[in-house]
Amino acid sequence: MTQTPAPLVANPSAEDLNHGCFCRTLNVNRLREQLETEPSLQGMLEIITTTRPHLFSSTVVFIASEMAEKIAAIVAAIERVIALPAYQAQALSRAPALAQTAFGPLGACTGFDFHLGSAGPQLIEINTNAGGALLNAALARAQEACCKEMDGVFHPSAPAVTLDTTCRDMFKTEWCRQRGQAPLRSVLIVDHDPSAQYLAPEFELFRQLFLHDGVTARIADPTELAWHDGKLWHAGEPVDMVYNRLTDFYLTEPQSQALRQAYEAGAVVLTPGPHAHALYADKRNLIALSHDAWLAEWGVSSADRRLLNAGVPQTQLVTLERADEFWAQRRHLFFKPAAGFGSKAAYRGDKLTRKVWAHILAGDFVAQALVPPSERLVEVDGVLTDLKFDVRAYTYDGKIQLFAARMYVGQTTNFRTPGGGFAPVILVPPV
């Protein structure tokens, strides 16, 4: 929808700024400097703009600092629940045998995705191999103030400045949790056909991150791996750690078998791994996190239950027995596959056709109370346009590493929207 921007007021709120400050704040030359920090990275920005024109937005998203504090509190409460034996028992009861063993790693690069509203932040989903952290840090460091009044706002946040170090420390911790003080010599970044992945440029950034610490680092397809002599091999060299970007979360596909065998044997440190996916990212966990009676039975504190009641939309398992009930309520629901990722096969209830509904009933879906996303007014080709946005909190061990936003048009985030894509988050202090 095209509209006129709201006039800015003195001491504007985050909402005022999202609807009244539509300026372009991305300094492209600065972004190039942030991305192309090594000779091997030269030309990355040109590749991104040519092949992924809607990866980066040219502006920022504003959120109230109080909203960020509430997100941090919800994340911490969820981590406390996930640590409970009763929660883990219900989550692991539906996971395959491969996910039952905890080798030590917590899972690198977890993402908690939120919609923001008048009732506060609402958790939409949790991802255990959330992409974009290093790209978003570089993007945040490449912003500049659009006017003198905003000078104090656009200094890169401390998390964005230090994220490279934070990520290096995260992977070192993951290694030590399984291998103690043994030296880490080699890391492999693994995904299906990695060069064709939309976030492939980030794989190169992570590779440089490991090389910085003197660790051999490569990028590979799982079919390039071999399992023999008690080790995982790539290109004739043993692999110590795998940074896992696969969406084959339980390593069931034939091309993942070498990695699966090495993981089962404890011969490789895999992060994030099947155990973390079962505890965090299976959408059926949202049922437990929004079920107050279960939380009370498990001994969750009243304070944490209040946080989760307010911050996790009610989620239910879709069953044939309740098909008529869900269909009648569909306009207030969002349907997601239990094992889904990246908004794939997720549907707003008010957009459902009978054909899609039959597909949902035949699958393994959850129904989550519909929480509309916030909106941001941006300028696209000279026209002011409203885009939706969600906020991702990148976390490790319950601590937030970085906030970032994704702007889009449509039912879900898609990186196909002019003016949309990743956007830095600017925290606005209380008015």
C-alpha positions as CSV (number, residue, x, y, z in Angstrom):
1,M,0.0,0.0,0.0
2,T,1.3,3.4,-0.9
3,Q,0.8,6.2,1.6
4,T,2.1,9.5,2.9
5,P,4.7,9.3,5.7
6,A,3.6,10.3,9.2
7,P,5.2,13.5,10.4
8,L,7.9,13.0,12.9
9,V,7.4,14.4,16.4
10,A,9.7,15.4,19.1
11,N,11.2,12.3,20.9
12,P,9.7,10.0,18.3
13,S,8.8,6.4,19.3
14,A,9.9,3.4,17.3
15,E,6.5,3.3,15.6
16,D,6.8,6.9,14.7
17,L,10.1,6.3,13.1
18,N,9.0,3.2,11.2
19,H,6.2,5.2,9.6
20,G,7.8,8.6,9.4
21,C,11.5,8.1,8.6
22,F,11.8,6.3,5.3
23,C,15.3,7.5,4.4
24,R,18.0,5.3,2.8
25,T,20.7,4.8,5.3
26,L,22.9,2.1,3.7
27,N,26.3,3.3,2.6
28,V,27.1,0.9,-0.2
29,N,30.8,1.7,-0.3
30,R,31.0,1.1,3.5
31,L,29.1,-2.2,3.0
32,R,31.7,-3.3,0.4
33,E,34.5,-2.6,2.9
34,Q,32.7,-4.6,5.6
35,L,32.1,-7.6,3.3
36,E,35.3,-7.7,1.3
37,T,37.8,-7.7,4.1
38,E,40.1,-10.3,2.5
39,P,41.4,-10.6,-1.1
40,S,39.4,-13.8,-1.5
41,L,36.3,-11.9,-0.8
42,Q,36.8,-9.3,-3.4
43,G,33.7,-8.9,-5.6
44,M,31.3,-10.3,-3.1
45,L,29.0,-7.3,-3.0
46,E,28.7,-7.2,-6.8
47,I,27.8,-10.9,-6.8
48,I,25.1,-10.2,-4.1
49,T,23.6,-7.3,-5.9
50,T,23.6,-9.1,-9.2
51,T,22.2,-12.5,-8.1
52,R,20.5,-11.6,-4.9
53,P,19.1,-8.1,-5.4
54,H,16.7,-8.2,-2.5
55,L,19.0,-9.7,0.2
56,F,19.7,-6.3,1.8
57,S,17.3,-3.5,2.4
58,S,18.6,0.1,2.1
59,T,17.1,1.2,5.4
60,V,16.8,0.1,9.0
61,V,14.0,-1.0,11.3
62,F,13.3,0.7,14.6
63,I,12.2,-1.1,17.7
64,A,11.7,0.1,21.3
65,S,14.5,-0.8,23.7
66,E,11.8,-2.1,26.0
67,M,10.7,-4.5,23.2
68,A,14.2,-5.8,22.9
69,E,14.4,-6.3,26.7
70,K,11.2,-8.4,26.6
71,I,12.6,-10.5,23.7
72,A,15.7,-11.2,25.8
73,A,13.5,-12.1,28.8
74,I,11.4,-14.5,26.7
75,V,14.5,-16.2,25.2
76,A,15.9,-16.7,28.7
77,A,12.7,-18.1,30.0
78,I,12.5,-20.6,27.0
79,E,16.1,-21.7,27.7
80,R,15.2,-22.4,31.3
81,V,12.2,-24.5,30.2
82,I,14.3,-26.4,27.6
83,A,16.7,-27.3,30.3
84,L,14.0,-29.1,32.3
85,P,14.0,-33.0,32.1
86,A,10.3,-33.1,31.6
87,Y,10.4,-30.8,28.6
88,Q,13.3,-32.7,27.1
89,A,11.5,-36.0,27.6
90,Q,8.4,-34.8,25.6
91,A,10.5,-33.2,22.9
92,L,12.8,-36.2,22.4
93,S,10.0,-38.7,22.6
94,R,9.0,-37.9,19.0
95,A,12.6,-37.5,17.7
96,P,14.6,-40.3,16.0
97,A,17.3,-42.3,17.8
98,L,20.0,-40.1,16.2
99,A,18.7,-37.1,18.2
100,Q,18.7,-38.8,21.6
101,T,22.4,-38.4,22.4
102,A,23.7,-35.1,23.7
103,F,27.4,-35.0,22.8
104,G,28.0,-31.6,24.4
105,P,27.5,-28.9,21.9
106,L,24.5,-26.6,22.5
107,G,24.1,-25.6,18.8
108,A,25.7,-22.7,17.1
109,C,23.7,-19.9,15.4
110,T,20.2,-20.3,16.9
111,G,17.5,-17.8,15.8
112,F,14.4,-16.8,17.6
113,D,12.0,-15.1,15.2
114,F,9.4,-12.6,16.6
115,H,6.5,-10.4,15.4
116,L,6.0,-7.2,17.4
117,G,2.7,-5.8,18.4
118,S,0.8,-3.8,21.0
119,A,0.9,-6.8,23.3
120,G,4.7,-7.1,23.0
121,P,6.9,-9.5,21.1
122,Q,5.4,-12.8,19.9
123,L,7.6,-15.8,19.1
124,I,6.9,-17.2,15.7
125,E,9.4,-19.9,15.5
126,I,12.9,-21.1,16.6
127,N,15.6,-22.1,14.0
128,T,18.7,-24.0,14.9
129,N,20.7,-23.2,11.8
130,A,19.6,-19.6,11.4
131,G,21.4,-17.9,8.6
132,G,22.5,-14.3,8.1
133,A,24.3,-13.4,11.3
134,L,27.6,-12.3,9.7
135,L,25.8,-10.7,6.8
136,N,23.6,-8.7,9.2
137,A,26.6,-7.6,11.3
138,A,28.3,-6.3,8.1
139,L,25.1,-4.5,7.1
140,A,24.7,-2.9,10.5
141,R,28.2,-1.5,10.3
142,A,27.5,0.0,6.9
143,Q,24.7,2.4,7.9
144,E,24.9,6.2,8.1
145,A,22.7,8.8,9.6
146,C,20.1,10.2,7.2
147,C,20.0,13.6,9.0
148,K,21.7,15.5,11.7
149,E,19.0,14.6,14.3
150,M,19.8,10.9,13.8
151,D,23.6,11.1,14.2
152,G,23.5,9.6,17.7
153,V,21.4,6.6,16.6
154,F,23.4,5.3,13.7
155,H,26.7,4.4,15.4
156,P,27.1,0.6,14.9
157,S,25.8,-1.3,18.0
158,A,28.4,-3.0,20.1
159,P,27.0,-6.5,19.2
160,A,27.4,-5.7,15.5
161,V,31.0,-4.5,16.0
162,T,32.1,-7.5,18.0
163,L,30.0,-10.2,16.3
164,D,33.0,-11.8,14.5
165,T,34.7,-12.3,17.8
166,T,31.5,-13.5,19.4
167,C,31.0,-16.1,16.7
168,R,34.6,-17.3,16.9
169,D,34.2,-17.7,20.7
170,M,30.9,-19.6,20.1
171,F,32.5,-22.2,17.8
172,K,35.4,-22.6,20.2
173,T,33.0,-23.2,23.0
174,E,31.1,-25.8,20.9
175,W,34.4,-27.6,20.2
176,C,35.5,-27.6,23.8
177,R,32.1,-28.9,25.1
178,Q,32.8,-32.1,23.2
179,R,36.6,-32.3,22.8
180,G,37.9,-30.4,25.8
181,Q,41.3,-28.8,25.2
182,A,42.2,-30.8,22.2
183,P,43.4,-28.6,19.3
184,L,40.8,-27.7,16.6
185,R,42.5,-28.1,13.2
186,S,39.8,-28.3,10.6
187,V,36.2,-27.1,10.1
188,L,33.9,-27.9,7.2
189,I,30.9,-25.7,6.4
190,V,28.3,-28.2,4.9
191,D,25.2,-27.6,2.9
192,H,23.5,-29.2,-0.1
193,D,25.0,-27.7,-3.3
194,P,26.5,-24.8,-1.2
195,S,27.3,-22.5,-4.1
196,A,23.7,-22.4,-5.1
197,Q,22.3,-21.5,-1.7
198,Y,20.8,-18.1,-1.3
199,L,23.1,-17.3,1.7
200,A,26.2,-18.8,0.0
201,P,28.1,-15.5,0.5
202,E,27.9,-16.0,4.2
203,F,29.6,-19.3,4.0
204,E,32.7,-17.5,2.7
205,L,32.5,-15.1,5.6
206,F,32.4,-18.0,8.1
207,R,35.3,-19.6,6.3
208,Q,37.4,-16.5,6.8
209,L,36.4,-16.4,10.4
210,F,37.9,-19.9,11.0
211,L,41.0,-19.1,8.9
212,H,41.6,-16.1,11.1
213,D,42.2,-18.5,14.0
214,G,44.6,-20.7,12.0
215,V,42.0,-23.4,11.4
216,T,41.7,-25.1,8.0
217,A,38.3,-24.2,6.7
218,R,36.4,-25.4,3.6
219,I,32.9,-25.4,2.2
220,A,31.4,-28.7,1.0
221,D,28.4,-30.7,-0.2
222,P,27.6,-33.7,2.1
223,T,28.2,-36.0,-0.9
224,E,31.9,-35.0,-0.8
225,L,32.4,-36.5,2.6
226,A,33.6,-40.0,3.4
227,W,33.5,-42.1,6.6
228,H,36.3,-44.7,7.1
229,D,39.0,-45.6,9.6
230,G,37.0,-44.0,12.4
231,K,37.1,-40.5,10.9
232,L,35.2,-38.1,8.7
233,W,37.1,-37.2,5.6
234,H,36.9,-34.5,2.9
235,A,39.3,-34.2,0.0
236,G,41.6,-36.7,1.6
237,E,41.9,-34.7,4.9
238,P,40.2,-35.6,8.3
239,V,37.5,-33.2,9.5
240,D,37.3,-32.2,13.1
241,M,34.2,-30.0,13.2
242,V,31.2,-29.5,10.9
243,Y,29.3,-26.2,10.9
244,N,26.0,-27.7,9.7
245,R,23.8,-25.6,7.4
246,L,21.8,-28.7,6.1
247,T,18.0,-28.7,6.3
248,D,18.3,-32.5,6.5
249,F,18.0,-32.0,10.2
250,Y,18.2,-35.7,11.2
251,L,20.6,-36.8,8.4
252,T,18.2,-39.2,6.9
253,E,18.9,-38.5,3.2
254,P,21.4,-40.9,1.4
255,Q,23.8,-38.0,0.6
256,S,24.1,-37.4,4.4
257,Q,25.2,-40.9,5.4
258,A,28.9,-40.3,5.8
259,L,28.2,-37.4,8.1
260,R,25.5,-39.4,9.9
261,Q,27.9,-42.3,10.6
262,A,30.6,-39.9,11.9
263,Y,28.1,-38.1,14.1
264,E,26.7,-41.4,15.5
265,A,30.2,-42.5,16.4
266,G,31.0,-39.2,18.1
267,A,33.9,-38.8,15.6
268,V,33.0,-35.3,14.5
269,V,31.8,-32.2,16.4
270,L,28.6,-31.3,14.5
271,T,26.9,-28.0,15.3
272,P,24.0,-27.4,15.2
273,G,23.1,-31.1,15.4
274,P,20.0,-33.4,15.6
275,H,19.7,-33.1,19.4
276,A,19.5,-29.3,19.3
277,H,17.0,-29.4,16.5
278,A,14.7,-31.8,18.4
279,L,14.8,-29.6,21.5
280,Y,14.4,-26.2,19.8
281,A,13.3,-26.2,16.2
282,D,10.6,-28.9,15.9
283,K,7.4,-26.7,15.6
284,R,5.6,-29.1,18.0
285,N,7.7,-27.6,20.8
286,L,5.7,-24.5,20.4
287,I,2.7,-26.5,21.7
288,A,4.5,-27.2,25.0
289,L,5.9,-23.6,25.3
290,S,2.4,-22.2,25.0
291,H,0.6,-24.8,27.2
292,D,0.4,-23.2,30.7
293,A,-0.9,-26.3,32.4
294,W,2.1,-28.4,31.2
295,L,4.5,-25.7,32.2
296,A,3.1,-25.5,35.7
297,E,3.2,-29.3,36.0
298,W,6.9,-29.2,35.0
299,G,7.7,-26.7,37.7
300,V,8.2,-23.7,35.6
301,S,8.1,-20.5,37.7
302,S,5.1,-18.3,37.7
303,A,7.3,-15.4,36.4
304,D,8.5,-17.5,33.4
305,R,5.0,-18.8,32.8
306,R,3.7,-15.2,32.6
307,L,6.5,-14.4,30.1
308,L,5.6,-17.4,27.9
309,N,1.9,-16.9,28.1
310,A,2.4,-13.3,26.8
311,G,5.2,-14.1,24.3
312,V,4.4,-17.5,22.7
313,P,1.2,-17.6,20.7
314,Q,-1.0,-20.6,21.5
315,T,-0.1,-23.5,19.2
316,Q,-2.0,-26.7,18.7
317,L,-1.4,-30.0,16.8
318,V,-3.6,-30.3,13.7
319,T,-5.5,-33.6,13.7
320,L,-8.2,-35.2,11.5
321,E,-10.5,-35.4,14.6
322,R,-10.4,-31.6,14.9
323,A,-10.4,-30.8,11.2
324,D,-13.8,-29.0,11.2
325,E,-12.9,-27.0,14.3
326,F,-9.6,-25.8,12.7
327,W,-11.3,-25.0,9.4
328,A,-13.9,-22.9,11.2
329,Q,-11.1,-21.0,13.0
330,R,-8.7,-20.8,10.1
331,R,-8.8,-17.0,9.6
332,H,-7.2,-16.6,13.1
333,L,-4.5,-19.3,12.6
334,F,-1.2,-19.9,10.8
335,F,-0.4,-23.4,9.8
336,K,3.2,-24.8,9.8
337,P,4.7,-28.2,9.1
338,A,6.2,-29.6,12.3
339,A,9.5,-30.2,10.6
340,G,9.5,-27.2,8.3
341,F,12.0,-24.4,8.0
342,G,12.3,-21.0,6.3
343,S,8.5,-20.5,6.0
344,K,8.3,-23.4,3.5
345,A,4.9,-24.9,3.2
346,A,3.5,-22.5,5.8
347,Y,0.1,-21.0,5.2
348,R,-2.1,-18.2,6.6
349,G,-5.4,-19.7,7.4
350,D,-7.4,-16.9,5.7
351,K,-5.6,-17.7,2.4
352,L,-6.3,-21.5,2.4
353,T,-7.9,-23.4,-0.4
354,R,-9.5,-26.7,0.0
355,K,-6.7,-28.4,-1.9
356,V,-4.1,-26.9,0.5
357,W,-6.2,-27.8,3.5
358,A,-6.3,-31.5,2.4
359,H,-2.5,-31.3,2.2
360,I,-2.3,-29.9,5.7
361,L,-4.6,-32.7,7.1
362,A,-2.5,-35.4,5.4
363,G,0.7,-34.0,6.8
364,D,2.1,-33.2,10.2
365,F,1.2,-29.6,10.9
366,V,0.7,-27.3,13.9
367,A,-1.8,-24.4,14.0
368,Q,-0.4,-21.2,15.7
369,A,-2.6,-18.2,16.7
370,L,-2.1,-15.6,13.9
371,V,0.0,-12.7,15.0
372,P,0.2,-10.0,12.3
373,P,3.7,-8.6,11.7
374,S,4.6,-5.0,12.2
375,E,5.0,-2.6,9.2
376,R,7.8,-0.3,8.0
377,L,7.3,2.5,5.5
378,V,10.1,2.5,2.9
379,E,10.8,4.2,-0.4
380,V,10.8,1.8,-3.4
381,D,11.6,3.4,-6.8
382,G,10.4,6.8,-5.5
383,V,7.2,5.4,-4.1
384,L,6.5,5.1,-0.4
385,T,5.4,1.5,0.4
386,D,4.5,-0.4,3.5
387,L,6.5,-3.6,4.0
388,K,6.0,-6.2,6.8
389,F,8.9,-7.1,9.0
390,D,9.9,-9.7,11.7
391,V,12.7,-9.5,14.1
392,R,15.3,-12.3,14.5
393,A,17.3,-12.6,17.7
394,Y,20.5,-14.5,17.0
395,T,21.5,-16.3,20.2
396,Y,23.9,-18.8,21.8
397,D,23.4,-20.4,25.2
398,G,20.4,-18.1,25.9
399,K,22.3,-14.9,25.3
400,I,21.4,-12.6,22.4
401,Q,24.3,-11.9,20.0
402,L,22.5,-9.6,17.5
403,F,19.1,-8.4,16.5
404,A,18.2,-8.1,12.8
405,A,15.0,-7.6,10.8
406,R,13.6,-9.1,7.6
407,M,11.3,-7.0,5.5
408,Y,8.9,-8.4,2.9
409,V,5.5,-8.5,1.2
410,G,3.4,-11.6,1.2
411,Q,2.5,-14.3,3.7
412,T,6.0,-15.0,4.9
413,T,9.6,-13.7,4.5
414,N,10.8,-14.4,1.0
415,F,13.8,-12.1,-0.1
416,R,11.9,-11.4,-3.3
417,T,10.5,-8.0,-2.3
418,P,11.9,-4.8,-3.8
419,G,13.0,-2.6,-0.9
420,G,13.0,-5.6,1.4
421,G,15.5,-8.1,2.7
422,F,17.7,-8.0,5.8
423,A,17.7,-4.7,7.7
424,P,19.6,-3.6,10.8
425,V,17.6,-3.1,14.0
426,I,18.0,0.3,15.7
427,L,16.9,0.3,19.4
428,V,14.9,3.4,20.4
429,P,15.2,4.5,24.0
430,P,12.1,5.2,26.1
431,V,10.3,8.5,25.2
